[in-house]
Amino acid sequence: MKPYEQLPRELTRILGERWSDTAANRLLYSRDMSAEITLKLRDQSGDPNFAPMRPHVVCWPEDAHEVVKLVKLANRLKIPIVPFGGGSGVVGGTIPVRGGMIIDLKRMDKILKLNNEQGTADIETGMLGWKLEAELNRTGYTLHFPTPARSATLGGYLAARSADVEDRLEEAEVVTPRGELIRFGRHAKLFPKIRTKDLFVGTEGTCGIITKARLKIQPLPPAECYRGISFNRLESGLMAMRLIIQANLRPTVLHLHDPLSLLFEHSRETSTSEQKTLMTQLKQGGQNWLLQHPRMTTLLNLLPLEVILIVGFAGEKTFISEQEKIALSLCQKVIARDLGPGPGEQWKQQRHHPSFMIPQLFDEGGFMDTIEVATTWDLLEGLYQKITRALQHKVCLMAHFSHATPDSCAISFTFAGKTGSYEQDLALYQEVWQEAMETCLLAGGTISHQHGIGLLKAPYLERELENCMKVFKAVKKKLDPAGIMNPGKMSL
Ligand SMILES: Cc1cc2nc3c(=O)[nH]c(=O)nc-3n(C[C@H](O)[C@H](O)[C@H](O)COP(=O)(O)OP(=O)(O)OC[C@H]3O[C@@H](n4cnc5c(N)ncnc54)[C@H](O)[C@@H]3O)c2cc1C
């Protein structure tokens, strides 16, 4: 009997009715939130020859032991497996390029244990991030996720190293590609100190399925405060950001928005008066025109537009005011204007709004995507300028800086375009990615900070890692000799 003919009986034995091979489910699980797929499916003018890559079956296990059984079955039948969280990834990480079995973990969505003394929570990784935060808040705790997508799961955050959740990871449970259930932890008595975590966190489901995680949690802060600080040059804003993070202050938010990002994404209180006027004019019909004539956005560089840093602190009121005082004094070193709490509060309210603009833009026949890169502070402004120069005459381009550490910082470029034809849109979209990745590698940046590599950036990963890729491939071969765990992703 052929492998796929055996599947229905075997799956029913393991999961009962919690699996499906219906055409509707196979189509639903053929994609993630990658902009390129949305573009191909955009409307009647999309690609008539585009054939989604469907899985053969979709499975919904309820615990790690069922995941073990599914992985052992897939090994025996040599069937590819794709771990699936919320499907909100934007790099094609869950696309079943060789068909096979989707393992959707969303039924594994419980907080198993809260340890008040240690300040930790044991959580099943299929839990949605927003639900996890809401449930923790009800018990007086928080994870302080920055700005995660509403539909992402804890497993997806860990697999793609999103939302800084990795920094809170104490222990985890993983099903390896051979179907063994293993645990690793920060406090393991290991010598030499091998960081087992690096095999599974950030490897996008290519080396195993993370089923459970112990995370460090914090008591809900009694107060939080956000404010906006304006600078008349990007260089000054970046220096202020670096001084704040290198002074060991502990902001919960530190985001620097370039002028166009303020215009398009946060166009009320965060904007200066010139930016507000410009935005009103653009909204009266100009926005569409600007998408088709992105070269005109370069003229904005001639206006006295400011950049704005959003900084937020949480904790006791005295702690917050002390930290804010130091942050403001550091900003004054590079000439800054304190805009008070208004822009910060507005940023907090509207931080998910840019995501809601995406469907509208596609509906109107355009496209939009985000390129996130990162580098060390000494190369940061150069990286921003080089990518901006390479792209700003092709598409409308805006950026913000975030995820600052004492050594490095990430840049998220959002680009949007519209040519009037599907073929030209697709060609332009692909050209923008290629140019951005090439420029990033030449400027000393890393091609991904928190969205992952998936299929989209796989061609560039080998160039970034050079000889290390050989080591990575050898490790993968040892862990997954049958090559069934999320094949094709991360160039593996
Ligand atoms: C509108 C929007 C806004 C976004 N905003 C942000 C943002 O602010 N910050 C950010 O970092 N990202 C953001 N993202 C990207 C996305 O939400 C993250 O990459 C997120 O981590 C994906 O989680 P998920 O559960 O949806 O994973 P999925 O898309 O289901 O999977 C992503 C990858 O992880 C693997 N995977 C999933 N679960 C597991 C598991 N348990 N074990 C092993 N591998 C697994 C998959 O195989 C795949 O390779 C955004 C996306 C959208 C669409």
The ligand as an ORCA input file, in Angstrom:
! r2SCAN-3c Opt
* xyz 0 1
  C      -0.359     41.837     10.415
  C       0.886     41.196     10.932
  C       1.637     41.838     11.916
  C       2.802     41.248     12.413
  N       3.518     41.898     13.380
  C       4.622     41.317     13.882
  C       5.362     41.966     14.916
  O       5.008     43.048     15.356
  N       6.476     41.369     15.395
  C       6.882     40.147     14.908
  O       7.895     39.641     15.379
  N       6.201     39.503     13.942
  C       5.087     40.056     13.418
  N       4.394     39.418     12.414
  C       4.871     38.127     11.884
  C       4.301     36.883     12.610
  O       3.191     37.225     13.422
  C       5.386     36.237     13.459
  O       6.386     35.724     12.609
  C       4.866     35.124     14.380
  O       5.931     34.672     15.181
  C       4.289     33.932     13.652
  O       3.598     33.141     14.622
  P       2.530     32.064     14.159
  O       2.056     31.324     15.351
  O       1.491     32.678     13.308
  O       3.485     31.093     13.300
  P       3.203     30.393     11.922
  O       3.030     31.382     10.838
  O       2.164     29.353     12.077
  O       4.624     29.665     11.723
  C       5.822     30.410     11.573
  C       6.997     29.418     11.511
  O       7.144     28.776     12.780
  C       6.961     27.357     12.667
  N       6.220     26.951     13.855
  C       5.022     27.389     14.291
  N       4.723     26.838     15.476
  C       5.747     26.034     15.803
  C       6.046     25.195     16.926
  N       5.226     25.069     17.954
  N       7.220     24.499     16.919
  C       8.096     24.608     15.879
  N       7.862     25.376     14.817
  C       6.715     26.090     14.780
  C       6.240     27.143     11.343
  O       6.516     25.880     10.785
  C       6.795     28.284     10.508
  O       8.041     27.940      9.974
  C       3.225     39.991     11.888
  C       2.450     39.334     10.907
  C       1.292     39.933     10.439
  C       0.484     39.211      9.391
*
